[in-house]
Amino acid sequence: MSTIPTDVPEMLWLLQKHGDLFDKHFSEDLDEQSAVLKAHLLLEGVIRDFSYRAVRNPKYLRESRLTFQQIAALARSLMFFSDSTTDRHWGMIDDLNKLRNLMAHELEPDQVKFDKYRNALISASGAATLNKSLSFLCGAMNALLTVSLELQKRELLSEAEREAIGISRS
């Protein structure tokens, strides 16, 4: 449960909620398999929360039972911005999902495939270990999706609302 008060803007609440979950469930001391599984679950929560808040009628999305890959594709399409940095993060999400699927669906995963996705995650993050790479990815995606949601909401504001909170269009 988040410790942030209810009168705090949703953007801060989302950052705090997922940050608290990360702090509670993830550690760089985890074995790699646990780190992959936990990071996948943490990121799925961030992606789903973003998606539910980015659509007009989230009830139907919640009821749809989309796979991780499907909800990630939806979230990516709903992002307010896209550039080479966000593309890199979404590539890492894809590699994490492939790595997680290797672990979850094969008793003895193909080591070549495992190393390929593991090394891709480490390389993309610039971190020294898989766990540090996953830690980076969790934090980055939490921030990117939350900021994207806030920008999306601000885009919908009228000019009078923008002036009232000190936001200009330029």
C-alpha positions in Angstrom: 0.0 0.0 0.0 1.3 3.4 -0.9 2.2 5.8 1.8 1.5 8.9 -0.3 -1.5 11.0 0.7 -4.6 10.9 -1.6 -4.5 14.6 -2.3 -1.2 14.3 -4.2 -1.4 14.4 -8.0 -1.9 11.1 -9.7 1.4 11.3 -11.4 3.2 11.3 -8.0 0.9 8.6 -6.7 1.7 6.3 -9.6 5.5 6.9 -9.2 5.2 6.2 -5.5 3.0 3.1 -5.8 5.3 1.3 -8.2 8.4 2.6 -6.5 7.1 1.1 -3.2 6.4 -2.2 -4.9 9.9 -2.2 -6.4 11.5 -1.5 -3.1 9.5 -4.2 -1.4 10.0 -7.0 -4.0 13.2 -6.4 -5.9 16.8 -6.5 -4.9 20.0 -6.6 -6.8 20.9 -9.5 -4.6 18.2 -11.8 -6.1 19.3 -14.7 -8.2 18.9 -13.9 -11.9 15.8 -16.2 -12.3 13.9 -14.5 -9.4 15.0 -11.1 -10.7 13.7 -11.7 -14.2 10.3 -13.0 -12.9 9.9 -10.2 -10.4 11.0 -7.5 -12.8 8.5 -8.9 -15.4 5.7 -8.8 -12.8 6.6 -5.3 -11.7 6.8 -3.9 -15.2 3.5 -5.6 -16.1 1.9 -3.7 -13.2 3.4 -0.4 -14.4 2.3 -1.0 -18.0 -1.2 -2.1 -17.1 -1.7 0.9 -14.7 -0.6 3.2 -17.5 -2.9 1.6 -20.1 -5.9 1.6 -17.8 -5.4 5.4 -17.2 -4.6 6.2 -20.8 -7.9 4.9 -22.2 -11.4 6.4 -21.8 -13.1 3.2 -20.7 -10.7 1.0 -18.8 -13.3 -1.4 -17.6 -13.2 -3.1 -21.0 -9.5 -3.3 -21.0 -9.4 -4.8 -17.6 -11.9 -7.5 -18.7 -9.9 -8.3 -21.8 -7.1 -10.4 -20.2 -4.5 -9.3 -22.6 -1.1 -11.0 -22.6 2.0 -9.2 -21.5 3.1 -8.7 -25.1 -0.4 -7.4 -26.1 -0.6 -4.9 -23.2 2.9 -3.8 -23.8 2.1 -3.1 -27.5 -1.1 -1.2 -26.5 0.9 0.9 -23.9 3.5 1.6 -26.5 0.9 2.8 -28.9 -0.7 5.0 -26.2 2.5 6.8 -25.2 2.5 10.5 -25.7 6.0 10.6 -27.2 8.3 8.2 -29.0 12.0 8.5 -29.8 15.1 6.4 -29.9 15.3 6.3 -26.1 11.8 5.0 -25.6 12.4 2.6 -28.5 15.4 1.2 -26.6 13.3 0.8 -23.5 10.5 -1.0 -25.3 13.2 -3.3 -26.9 14.4 -4.1 -23.4 10.8 -4.9 -22.5 10.6 -7.3 -25.4 13.9 -9.0 -24.5 12.8 -9.3 -20.9 9.5 -10.9 -22.0 11.5 -13.4 -24.2 13.8 -14.2 -21.3 11.0 -14.7 -18.9 9.2 -17.0 -21.4 12.3 -19.1 -21.8 12.4 -19.5 -18.0 8.7 -20.1 -17.6 8.1 -22.5 -20.4 11.2 -24.6 -20.6 12.6 -26.7 -17.8 16.1 -26.4 -19.3 16.1 -23.2 -21.4 18.4 -23.0 -24.4 21.5 -21.4 -23.0 22.4 -19.6 -26.3 19.0 -17.9 -26.4 19.1 -17.1 -22.6 22.5 -15.5 -23.0 21.4 -13.6 -26.1 18.5 -11.9 -24.2 20.4 -11.5 -21.0 23.3 -9.8 -22.8 21.0 -7.6 -24.8 19.4 -6.3 -21.6 22.7 -5.6 -20.0 24.1 -3.9 -23.1 21.0 -1.7 -23.6 21.1 -0.5 -20.0 24.8 -0.1 -19.8 24.7 -1.8 -16.4 27.3 -4.3 -15.2 24.8 -7.1 -14.3 21.4 -8.4 -15.3 19.9 -7.4 -12.0 21.1 -3.8 -12.3 19.8 -3.7 -15.9 16.4 -4.9 -14.7 16.5 -2.3 -11.9 17.2 0.4 -14.4 14.4 -0.8 -16.7 11.9 -0.8 -13.9 12.7 2.7 -12.8 12.9 4.1 -16.4 9.6 2.6 -17.5 7.8 3.7 -14.4 9.1 7.3 -15.0 8.5 7.2 -18.8 4.9 5.9 -18.6 3.9 8.2 -15.7 5.3 11.3 -17.5 3.6 10.2 -20.7 0.3 9.9 -18.9 0.7 13.3 -17.4 1.6 14.9 -20.7 -1.4 13.2 -22.3 -3.7 14.7 -19.7 -2.2 18.1 -20.1 -2.7 18.0 -23.8 -6.4 17.6 -23.2 -6.7 20.7 -21.1 -8.4 23.8 -22.5 -6.3 27.0 -22.9 -8.0 28.5 -19.8 -7.1 25.4 -17.7 -3.5 25.6 -19.0 -3.2 29.2 -18.0 -4.7 28.5 -14.6 -1.9 26.0 -13.8 0.9 27.8 -15.6 1.3 25.7 -18.7 1.8 27.2 -22.2 1.4 25.4 -25.5 4.8 26.3 -26.7 
